[in-house]
Amino acid sequence: MRIGLAGAGRIGERHAAALGALPEVDALVIADAEPARARDLAVRLPRATALDAVDELFRSGLDGLIVAAATDAHANLVERAMAAHVPVFCEKPLASDLDGTFHIISAAASAETPVQVGFQRRFDAGNAAAREAVLSGRLGWLHSVRSCSFDPAPPPAEYVPSSGGLFRDCVIHDLDLIRFVTGREVVRVMAAGANRGDDFFRACGDVDTGSALLVLDDGTLAVVSATRYNAAGYDARLELFGSKDSIVTGLDDRTPATPLPERAQEPRRAYGGFLERFADAYDAELRAFLDVVAGRRGNPCPPEEALEAFYLAEACELSLREGRTVGTDEVRR
Ligand SMILES: NC(=O)c1ccc[n+]([C@@H]2O[C@H](COP(=O)([O-])OP(=O)(O)OC[C@H]3O[C@@H](n4cnc5c(N)ncnc54)[C@H](O)[C@@H]3O)[C@@H](O)[C@H]2O)c1
């Protein structure tokens, strides 16, 4: 297969390395708005070449395209791939706003070109098992769900203005995962945020820490927490508490939380970030995308799923701005 990659930044580099290790990928064609980045990446990988311009991607006879560019470039790149009938894997979020997301959904429906969205947590073995546990009834009825996304350190300051903000950029993973694992929809949210770290978050109207209480359509209460400042290490846990049993994913000897009273133990080697914590999940979602390209499986995360998660992120943002409970119907169109 000849696979294209648009965006050679943090996640693009990770996806490129994973694709380079898959024998099915005969050629990897890399382009970035800053061509030097594409060149620097391509020279480090087998069977990879760099293009001088992103436009060239769409004339290079691709079997599939990975969009790992900055968020505000997603919609345009996805639409151009669809126009060229090239199946696309697009990092979350699918677009930086609702209009862009809708546009892609209607274009994808008429183009019949698969668009897979990069919610890799669905491919984490623990999260997949949690979904099975909930849907099988093993936990009884859920009373509480807790999900967290704690980054050890903030992203570069220049990443933040085009990221969409903490809820669309980061919490959206938790929002998608809660829908995926519980099989329920969210009916209302109450969100809050804080700025206690670097000024560049506040300067572009963002928060560095946020929480949201979600009420699900069966009455389950879910709490989501996220921060850019968890120096103990990367922590992405999902806890599900039911009337019969409770389970947690992301809790292992690398989870950066010290039980008290402290016991003598080896120093913890906490997860350094999402790339490490979800390494297997990123690999699995790309293997799934190649299966989609080859027609061997259906799309595991179509644009409609991304839209639902985006609605929830929008509802959280609105709740944060207006300091009130927001019904998800208020943001639905
Ligand atoms: N699924 C995940 O866990 C996960 C993790 C990190 C980032 N992401 C998503 O991936 C995307 C990239 O994030 P990142 O952390 O790699 O950012 P980054 O800033 O490190 O890299 C973005 C790259 O995109 C390039 N770019 C910008 N506009 C472009 C265009 N029109 N065409 C081609 N390249 C373009 C930039 O030059 C840069 O090299 C974001 O949308 C982010 O939400 C997802």
PDBQT file of the ligand as one rigid body, heavy atoms in Angstrom, charges set to zero:
ROOT
HETATM    1  N1  LIG A 401      -5.095  10.803  19.398  1.00  0.00    +0.000 N 
HETATM    2  C1  LIG A 401      -4.238  11.353  20.202  1.00  0.00    +0.000 C 
HETATM    3  O1  LIG A 401      -3.967  10.870  21.293  1.00  0.00    +0.000 OA
HETATM    4  C2  LIG A 401      -3.542  12.603  19.792  1.00  0.00    +0.000 A 
HETATM    5  C3  LIG A 401      -2.381  12.988  20.460  1.00  0.00    +0.000 A 
HETATM    6  C4  LIG A 401      -1.741  14.144  20.055  1.00  0.00    +0.000 A 
HETATM    7  C5  LIG A 401      -2.268  14.928  19.033  1.00  0.00    +0.000 A 
HETATM    8  N2  LIG A 401      -3.411  14.523  18.430  1.00  0.00    +0.000 N 
HETATM    9  C6  LIG A 401      -3.985  15.342  17.362  1.00  0.00    +0.000 C 
HETATM   10  O2  LIG A 401      -3.079  15.323  16.285  1.00  0.00    +0.000 OA
HETATM   11  C7  LIG A 401      -2.997  16.596  15.677  1.00  0.00    +0.000 C 
HETATM   12  C8  LIG A 401      -1.545  17.047  15.667  1.00  0.00    +0.000 C 
HETATM   13  O3  LIG A 401      -1.088  17.157  16.975  1.00  0.00    +0.000 OA
HETATM   14  P1  LIG A 401       0.494  17.211  17.301  1.00  0.00    +0.000 P 
HETATM   15  O4  LIG A 401       0.592  17.114  18.768  1.00  0.00    +0.000 OA
HETATM   16  O5  LIG A 401       1.228  16.234  16.466  1.00  0.00    +0.000 OA
HETATM   17  O6  LIG A 401       0.815  18.707  16.822  1.00  0.00    +0.000 OA
HETATM   18  P2  LIG A 401       2.206  19.306  16.317  1.00  0.00    +0.000 P 
HETATM   19  O7  LIG A 401       2.070  20.768  16.470  1.00  0.00    +0.000 OA
HETATM   20  O8  LIG A 401       3.346  18.614  16.987  1.00  0.00    +0.000 OA
HETATM   21  O9  LIG A 401       2.272  18.915  14.782  1.00  0.00    +0.000 OA
HETATM   22  C9  LIG A 401       1.376  19.425  13.825  1.00  0.00    +0.000 C 
HETATM   23  C10 LIG A 401       2.088  19.420  12.493  1.00  0.00    +0.000 C 
HETATM   24  O10 LIG A 401       1.133  19.755  11.479  1.00  0.00    +0.000 OA
HETATM   25  C11 LIG A 401       1.800  20.592  10.533  1.00  0.00    +0.000 C 
HETATM   26  N3  LIG A 401       0.776  21.260   9.748  1.00  0.00    +0.000 N 
HETATM   27  C12 LIG A 401       0.028  22.353  10.052  1.00  0.00    +0.000 A 
HETATM   28  N4  LIG A 401      -0.825  22.623   9.045  1.00  0.00    +0.000 NA
HETATM   29  C13 LIG A 401      -0.626  21.676   8.089  1.00  0.00    +0.000 A 
HETATM   30  C14 LIG A 401      -1.218  21.403   6.832  1.00  0.00    +0.000 A 
HETATM   31  N5  LIG A 401      -2.194  22.173   6.329  1.00  0.00    +0.000 N 
HETATM   32  N6  LIG A 401      -0.772  20.340   6.142  1.00  0.00    +0.000 NA
HETATM   33  C15 LIG A 401       0.217  19.553   6.622  1.00  0.00    +0.000 A 
HETATM   34  N7  LIG A 401       0.829  19.773   7.815  1.00  0.00    +0.000 NA
HETATM   35  C16 LIG A 401       0.392  20.821   8.539  1.00  0.00    +0.000 A 
HETATM   36  C17 LIG A 401       2.676  21.487  11.385  1.00  0.00    +0.000 C 
HETATM   37  O11 LIG A 401       3.704  22.107  10.626  1.00  0.00    +0.000 OA
HETATM   38  C18 LIG A 401       3.228  20.465  12.394  1.00  0.00    +0.000 C 
HETATM   39  O12 LIG A 401       4.403  19.833  11.902  1.00  0.00    +0.000 OA
HETATM   40  C19 LIG A 401      -3.928  17.511  16.468  1.00  0.00    +0.000 C 
HETATM   41  O13 LIG A 401      -5.135  17.630  15.772  1.00  0.00    +0.000 OA
HETATM   42  C20 LIG A 401      -4.159  16.785  17.771  1.00  0.00    +0.000 C 
HETATM   43  O14 LIG A 401      -5.472  17.001  18.278  1.00  0.00    +0.000 OA
HETATM   44  C21 LIG A 401      -4.054  13.394  18.770  1.00  0.00    +0.000 A 
ENDROOT
TORSDOF 0
